[in-house]
Amino acid sequence: MPSTQNELKELLQVVPEWTRFLEEINSINTTGSAVKSAISSPLFSLFEKVGPKAIYNALCASRENRKTLSKLVRNHYLLLVASQILPRNATLRRFFQERRIDKDSQQGQITSIAAELAFNLEAALSKKIDERAEDGHKVLLPAYIQASANNAVIDFVKLESQWEKQTLQDLNLDGDQEDPRDNLSAETTKLPENLILSKEKVQYLNEFRNALTELFLRQKPAEQSLLTLDCVFGLGLSQYSTAGVEMTMRECCEKLSLSGETQARKIARCQVLLDKGMDQVRQLVREKLPVVAEYRQQQVNINSASRRDLRHQLDLTEGEIERLMIYRQYKKLVELVDKSVVKVDRLKELEKKGAAAVPVPVDINSATMRDLLDILAIPKAMAERLVSLRPFPDLASLVKKQALSEEELGRLTANGAVLRPVANQRTNINKVELIQLVKAGVDEATAGRLLLGRPYSSWQELEEFLGLEEGTWQVLRKNFILSEAYS
């Protein structure tokens, strides 16, 4: 505390006109007539009271003492704001959760990121001062600091991930097999298998899952690469995994008892096996689903493109778009002519503009109402019925629950409908009631704020709205699911 008081005196010597603001803060804290700052620091409270513009103007005016003032702003404002923002960053928390990093180590890494971020913001502020920029105070705005924190987190995760990749030294290939790492695309979103196995959720075609199941059955016992793939994506194709429950690499290492002298070596081994498994997936996609393998994302897929893209990128008329929507999905572009959507002379023109026909899997358990209507081309009443009755454990249950008839189910699966198994019957957080949140362990005040902010389109949106503590965040992710709500 003495050092803080000394720094406070040092600050007031540089900008004595701020003394009246400090007196106001002390008066408020004494009477208790206002809520204190979330950060317990008299220097921070003072910086917060005078505001970014006043701080910036003081820095511009204090040429002789600028270095001293800048250091105080860095250590008692920028650093504290960054330290408050970073623990609530969804990307960073997800990274910590996936790596099973303990609380003490998390705090150490957050402190390190915050310190580096504060120095970078100080440098950006100094540059604005040198340029006499009128908008230089924006560097001190919480929104600017939060955006900078998001970028700092992305850089941190990239560096950590790069370190993990560099540990991949224990690859044992079978015979003349190529190193799967040599075949990886620099742009992973363009890999064909990522149309089926996405980063966060498994979205697979019905026939692909059948082919993968056959592959497991042909190999007894299954190769470790396939078992790793099964566990990481939660395919439920072996005794080691449960359908719909995805595992982190650490969990996969434990479940499959992967060898390695250290945890990092085990994770490296798991990554190698996953790469090998994905290589097998690529071969399977090429053999069983060649139309997917030939797909290029820069093309406009007529099966999933929005009306806007169909109109502006392919120059389709409103009448052509309406007819196209009715017959989705298409396996070949020529079907547009066969089904009288366009005339034959328009086909080459569409091909030149990048039109492609690639069947898109639509998960009935998680698809938005818009995807059900536009991609599967089903009536609104049917889409609403599916949304109200989901989640479904399997495709057959759609008929059992009288959501669809056998004929309708056949038509939907032919049009690309798939069903990802749901691990358990968790309630959609966009539909959950207050009492259910409280029973799960969410305090009533937080639960009330959560309900006011609905609907949420993603977990990140929910987290940014509430700024949740770690314990509450874990309760929500464990007990509830999140998908777009429609009444």
C-alpha positions in Angstrom: 0.0 0.0 0.0 2.8 2.5 0.8 4.2 2.1 -2.7 0.7 2.8 -4.2 0.3 5.9 -2.0 3.7 7.1 -3.2 2.7 6.6 -6.8 -0.5 8.4 -6.2 1.4 11.4 -4.9 3.7 11.2 -7.9 0.7 11.2 -10.2 -0.8 14.3 -8.6 2.5 16.1 -8.8 2.3 15.7 -12.6 -1.4 16.5 -12.9 -2.4 18.4 -9.7 -5.7 19.4 -11.2 -6.9 15.8 -10.7 -6.8 16.3 -6.9 -10.5 17.3 -6.8 -11.4 14.0 -8.6 -9.5 12.0 -5.9 -11.4 13.9 -3.2 -14.7 13.0 -4.8 -13.7 9.3 -5.0 -12.7 9.4 -1.3 -15.9 11.1 -0.4 -18.0 8.5 -2.2 -16.1 5.6 -0.7 -16.5 7.1 2.8 -20.3 7.6 2.6 -20.9 4.4 0.7 -23.3 6.2 -1.6 -22.0 4.6 -4.7 -20.7 1.2 -5.8 -16.9 0.9 -5.6 -14.9 -0.1 -8.7 -14.5 -3.8 -9.4 -10.8 -3.2 -9.2 -9.6 -2.2 -5.8 -6.9 0.4 -6.6 -7.0 4.2 -5.9 -4.9 4.9 -8.9 -7.2 2.9 -11.2 -10.3 4.6 -9.6 -8.8 8.0 -10.4 -7.9 7.1 -14.0 -11.4 5.7 -14.4 -12.9 8.9 -12.9 -11.1 11.4 -15.2 -11.6 9.3 -18.3 -9.6 8.4 -21.4 -9.7 11.9 -23.0 -8.4 13.6 -19.9 -5.6 11.0 -19.5 -4.6 11.4 -23.2 -4.6 15.2 -22.9 -2.5 15.0 -19.8 0.0 12.8 -21.6 0.2 15.1 -24.5 0.7 18.1 -22.2 3.3 16.6 -19.9 6.4 16.5 -22.0 8.9 16.4 -19.2 6.9 13.9 -17.1 5.4 11.9 -19.9 7.5 8.9 -19.2 6.4 8.8 -15.5 2.8 9.4 -16.3 2.8 6.8 -19.1 4.3 4.2 -16.8 1.5 4.8 -14.2 -1.2 4.6 -16.9 0.3 1.3 -18.1 0.7 -0.3 -14.6 -2.5 1.0 -13.0 -4.9 1.3 -15.8 -4.0 -0.7 -19.0 -2.7 -3.7 -17.1 -5.6 -3.8 -14.7 -8.2 -3.5 -17.4 -6.5 -6.2 -19.5 -6.2 -8.5 -16.4 -10.0 -8.1 -15.9 -10.9 -8.7 -19.5 -8.7 -11.8 -20.3 -10.2 -14.3 -17.8 -13.6 -13.8 -19.5 -12.2 -14.3 -23.0 -14.1 -17.3 -24.5 -11.2 -18.4 -26.8 -8.7 -18.4 -23.9 -11.0 -20.2 -21.6 -11.7 -22.9 -24.2 -8.0 -23.3 -24.7 -7.3 -23.7 -21.0 -10.2 -26.2 -20.7 -9.0 -28.3 -23.7 -5.5 -28.4 -22.3 -6.7 -29.1 -18.7 -4.5 -26.3 -17.4 -4.7 -25.9 -13.6 -5.9 -22.6 -12.1 -2.5 -21.4 -10.9 -1.0 -21.9 -14.3 -3.9 -20.2 -16.0 -3.4 -17.1 -13.8 0.3 -17.1 -14.6 -0.4 -17.1 -18.3 -3.1 -14.5 -18.0 -0.7 -12.2 -16.1 1.9 -12.7 -18.7 -0.5 -11.9 -21.6 -1.9 -8.9 -19.8 1.6 -7.5 -19.1 2.7 -7.9 -22.7 -0.6 -6.4 -23.9 -0.2 -3.4 -21.5 3.3 -2.7 -22.9 2.0 -2.9 -26.5 -0.9 -0.6 -25.7 1.5 1.9 -24.1 3.6 1.8 -27.3 0.4 2.4 -29.4 -0.5 5.3 -27.1 3.0 6.8 -27.4 2.7 6.7 -31.2 -0.6 8.5 -31.1 0.9 11.2 -28.9 3.9 11.7 -31.2 1.5 12.0 -34.1 -0.8 14.4 -32.1 -3.7 12.3 -33.2 -7.1 13.7 -32.2 -8.5 10.2 -31.7 -5.5 9.0 -29.6 -7.6 8.6 -26.5 -9.4 5.6 -28.2 -6.4 3.4 -27.2 -7.5 3.8 -23.6 -11.2 2.9 -24.2 -12.2 -0.5 -22.8 -13.6 -1.6 -26.2 -10.2 -0.9 -27.8 -8.4 -2.8 -25.0 -10.9 -5.7 -25.4 -10.3 -5.9 -29.1 -6.5 -5.9 -28.5 -6.9 -8.6 -25.9 -8.8 -10.8 -28.4 -5.9 -10.4 -30.8 -3.4 -11.1 -28.1 -5.2 -14.3 -27.1 -5.3 -15.5 -30.8 -1.5 -14.9 -31.0 -0.9 -16.7 -27.7 -3.0 -19.8 -28.8 -1.2 -19.9 -32.2 2.2 -19.8 -30.5 1.2 -22.6 -28.1 -0.3 -24.7 -30.9 2.9 -24.2 -33.0 5.0 -25.5 -30.1 2.8 -28.6 -29.9 3.2 -29.2 -33.7 7.0 -29.0 -33.3 6.9 -31.9 -30.8 5.6 -34.2 -33.5 8.8 -36.2 -33.8 7.7 -39.7 -33.0 5.8 -40.6 -36.2 6.1 -44.3 -37.1 4.8 -45.0 -40.6 3.7 -48.3 -41.9 6.0 -49.5 -44.7 5.9 -47.1 -47.6 3.1 -45.0 -46.2 3.4 -41.2 -46.8 3.7 -38.8 -44.0 0.2 -37.4 -43.6 1.6 -34.1 -42.4 3.1 -33.6 -45.9 -0.4 -33.8 -47.4 -2.1 -31.2 -45.2 -3.5 -28.1 -46.9 -2.3 -24.7 -45.7 -5.9 -23.7 -45.7 -7.7 -26.3 -43.6 -11.2 -25.1 -44.4 -10.6 -26.3 -48.0 -9.9 -29.9 -47.1 -12.8 -32.0 -48.3 -13.0 -34.0 -45.1 -13.8 -30.8 -43.2 -17.1 -30.7 -44.9 -17.9 -33.9 -42.9 -15.8 -33.5 -39.8 -15.7 -29.9 -38.7 -13.6 -28.3 -36.0 -16.1 -28.3 -33.2 -18.9 -30.6 -34.3 -19.3 -33.7 -36.4 -21.4 -33.1 -39.4 -21.3 -36.3 -41.5 -23.4 -37.6 -44.3 -25.4 -40.7 -43.6 -23.7 -42.8 -46.2 -20.3 -41.6 -45.0 -21.0 -42.8 -41.5 -22.1 -46.2 -42.9 -18.8 -46.4 -44.9 -16.8 -45.5 -41.8 -18.6 -48.1 -39.7 -17.8 -50.7 -42.4 -14.1 -49.6 -42.2 -14.1 -50.3 -38.4 -15.7 -53.7 -38.9 -13.2 -54.7 -41.5 -10.3 -53.9 -39.2 -10.4 -56.0 -36.1 -8.9 -54.8 -33.9 -9.2 -51.3 -35.3 -6.1 -49.3 -35.9 -5.1 -46.8 -33.3 -5.5 -44.0 -35.8 -9.2 -44.9 -36.4 -9.8 -45.2 -32.6 -8.2 -41.8 -32.1 -10.5 -40.3 -34.8 -13.5 -42.0 -33.2 -12.7 -40.6 -29.7 -11.8 -37.0 -30.8 -14.9 -36.6 -32.9 -17.3 -38.6 -30.7 -18.4 -40.9 -33.4 -19.4 -43.8 -31.1 -18.0 -46.5 -33.4 -15.9 -48.3 -30.8 -16.1 -49.2 -27.1 -13.8 -46.3 -26.3 -16.2 -43.5 -27.4 -19.8 -42.4 -26.9 -21.8 -40.9 -29.8 -21.9 -37.2 -29.5 -19.3 -36.9 -26.8 -16.1 -35.3 -28.2 -12.8 -35.8 -26.3 -9.8 -33.5 -25.9 -6.5 -34.9 -26.9 -5.6 -35.3 -23.3 -8.7 -37.4 -22.6 -8.0 -39.4 -25.8 -4.5 -40.2 -24.5 -5.9 -41.5 -21.3 -8.7 -43.4 -22.8 -6.5 -45.2 -25.4 -3.5 -45.4 -23.0 -1.2 -43.8 -25.6 2.5 -44.1 -24.9 4.9 -41.2 -24.2 7.5 -40.1 -21.7 5.6 -36.8 -20.9 2.1 -35.4 -21.4 3.4 -33.3 -24.3 4.8 -36.4 -26.1 1.5 -38.3 -25.6 -0.4 -35.4 -27.1 2.1 -35.3 -30.0 1.5 -39.0 -30.5 -2.3 -38.4 -30.4 -1.9 -35.7 -33.1 0.1 -38.0 -35.3 -2.5 -40.7 -35.0 -5.3 -38.2 -35.7 -3.5 -37.0 -38.8 -3.2 -40.6 -40.0 -6.9 -41.2 -39.3 -7.8 -38.1 -41.2 -5.7 -39.3 -44.1 -7.8 -42.5 -44.1 -10.9 -40.3 -44.0 -9.7 -38.5 -47.1 -9.3 -41.8 -49.0 -12.7 -42.9 -47.9 -14.3 -39.6 -49.0 -12.6 -39.9 -52.4 -13.8 -43.5 -52.8 -17.3 -43.2 -51.5 -18.2 -39.5 -52.0 -16.3 -38.2 -55.0 -18.6 -35.3 -55.4 -17.5 -33.9 -52.1 -13.8 -34.5 -52.8 -14.1 -32.5 -56.0 -15.7 -29.5 -54.2 -13.9 -26.2 -54.0 -15.1 -23.7 -51.4 -14.5 -20.7 -53.7 -17.5 -22.0 -55.8 -21.1 -21.2 -55.1 -22.8 -24.3 -53.9 -26.4 -24.1 -55.1 -27.5 -26.5 -52.3 -26.5 -24.1 -49.5 -26.1 -20.6 -51.0 -28.4 -17.9 -49.7 -30.9 -16.2 -52.0 -28.6 -13.2 -52.0 -25.6 -15.2 -53.2 -27.8 -16.9 -55.9 -29.0 -13.5 -57.1 -25.8 -11.5 -56.9 -23.1 -14.1 -57.6 -24.9 -16.3 -60.1 -27.3 -13.7 -61.5 -30.3 -15.9 -61.1 -33.8 -14.3 -61.4 -36.3 -14.4 -58.6 -38.3 -17.1 -60.5 -35.2 -19.2 -61.0 -34.3 -19.0 -57.3 -37.8 -20.0 -56.3 -37.8 -23.1 -58.5 -34.2 -23.9 -57.4 -35.3 -23.8 -53.7 -38.1 -26.3 -54.3 -35.9 -29.1 -55.6 -32.9 -28.8 -53.3 -30.6 -30.7 -53.0 -28.9 -31.4 -56.3 -26.3 -34.0 -56.9 -25.3 -32.6 -60.3 -25.5 -29.1 -61.8 -27.3 -30.5 -64.9 -30.3 -31.3 -62.7 -31.1 -27.6 -62.9 -32.0 -28.3 -66.5 -33.7 -31.6 -65.9 -36.0 -30.0 -63.3 -36.7 -27.0 -65.4 -35.0 -24.5 -63.0 -33.0 -23.0 -65.9 -32.7 -23.5 -69.6 -29.9 -25.5 -71.0 -28.1 -22.5 -72.5 -27.8 -21.0 -69.0 -25.9 -23.9 -67.6 -22.5 -23.1 -69.1 -22.9 -19.5 -67.9 -23.6 -20.6 -64.4 -20.5 -22.9 -64.4 -18.3 -20.0 -65.5 -19.6 -18.0 -62.5 -18.6 -20.8 -60.1 -21.8 -22.7 -59.6 -21.4 -26.1 -58.1 -23.8 -28.8 -56.8 -22.5 -30.5 -53.7 -24.9 -32.2 -51.3 -24.8 -30.6 -47.9 -25.5 -32.6 -44.7 -28.1 -30.9 -42.5 -28.2 -32.1 -38.9 -31.8 -32.3 -37.8 -30.9 -32.0 -34.2 -29.0 -28.7 -34.5 -29.8 -27.1 -37.8 -31.4 -23.6 -37.8 -35.0 -23.1 -39.0 -33.6 -21.3 -42.0 -31.4 -24.3 -43.1 -34.4 -26.7 -42.6 -36.5 -24.5 -44.8 -34.0 -23.5 -47.5 -31.6 -26.4 -47.8 -33.9 -29.3 -47.1 -36.8 -27.4 -48.8 -39.4 -28.6 -46.3 -42.7 -26.8 -45.4 -42.6 -24.4 -42.5 -45.0 -26.5 -40.4 -42.8 -29.5 -40.8 -39.7 -27.6 -39.8 -41.4 -26.2 -36.7 -42.6 -29.7 -35.7 -39.0 -31.0 -36.0 -37.6 -28.1 -33.9 -40.2 -28.5 -31.2 -39.7 -32.3 -30.8 -35.9 -32.5 -31.1 -33.4 -33.7 -30.0 -33.9 -37.2 -31.6 -31.7 -40.1 -30.6 -31.7 -41.5 -34.2 -33.4 -41.2 -37.5 -36.0 -43.9 -36.8 -37.3 -41.9 -33.8 -38.5 -39.2 -36.2 -41.2 -41.7 -37.3 -41.8 -43.1 -33.8 -42.4 -39.6 -32.4 -44.7 -38.9 -35.4 -42.6 -36.0 -36.5 -42.4 -37.4 -40.0 -43.9 -40.3 -42.0 -41.7 -43.0 -43.5 -42.1 -41.4 -46.9 -41.2 -37.9 -45.6 -38.1 -39.3 -43.8 -36.9 -41.0 -46.9 -37.3 -37.8 -48.9 -35.4 -35.7 -46.3 -32.5 -38.2 -46.0 -32.3 -38.2 -49.8 -32.1 -34.4 -49.7 -29.2 -34.5 -47.2 -30.8 -34.7 -43.8 -28.5 -36.4 -41.2 -28.8 -36.8 -37.5 -25.9 -36.4 -35.1 -26.6 -38.4 -31.9 -27.0 -36.2 -28.8 -25.0 -37.4 -25.8 -27.9 -36.7 -23.3 -31.2 -35.0 -23.2 -29.9 -31.6 -22.0 -32.3 -28.6 -22.2 -31.7 -25.9 -24.8 -30.5 -22.8 -22.9 -32.7 -20.7 -25.1 -35.8 -22.5 -23.8 -34.8 -23.3 -20.2 -36.8 -21.9 -17.3 -35.4 -20.0 -14.3 -36.1 -22.8 -11.9 -34.0 -25.2 -14.0 -31.1 -22.9 -14.0 -31.2 -22.4 -10.3 -31.5 -26.1 -9.6 -28.4 -26.7 -11.8 -26.4 -24.4 -9.6 -26.7 -21.0 -11.3 -27.3 -18.2 -8.8 -30.7 -16.5 -9.3 -29.3 -13.1 -10.3 -27.2 -14.5 -13.1 -30.0 -16.8 -14.2 -32.3 -13.7 -14.5 -29.8 -11.8 -16.6 -29.3 -14.9 -18.8 -33.0 -15.1 -19.5 -33.2 -11.4 -20.4 -30.5 -11.7 -23.0 -32.1 -14.5 -24.9 -31.9 -15.9 -27.6 -28.2 -16.6 -27.9 -26.8 -17.8 -31.2 -23.5 -19.1 -29.7 -21.8 -19.9 -26.4 -19.4 -17.0 -27.1 -22.2 -14.6 -27.5 -23.7 -15.8 -24.2 -20.3 -15.5 -22.4 -19.6 -12.0 -23.7 -23.1 -10.9 -22.6 -22.8 -12.2 -19.0 -19.1 -12.2 -18.3 -19.4 -15.5 -16.3 -17.2 -16.8 -13.6 -15.5 -20.1 -14.4 -17.7 -22.2 -12.0 -21.0 -20.8 -13.5 -19.6 -21.3 -17.1 -18.9 -25.0 -16.4 -22.3 -25.5 -14.9 -24.0 -24.2 -18.0 -21.9 -26.1 -20.5 -22.3 -29.4 -18.5 -26.1 -29.2 -18.0 -27.5 -27.4 -21.1 -27.1 -27.3 -24.8 -27.4 -24.2 -27.0 -29.1 -24.0 -30.4 -31.2 -21.2 -32.0 -34.6 -21.0 -30.5 -37.9 -20.7 -32.5 -41.3 -20.8 -31.1 
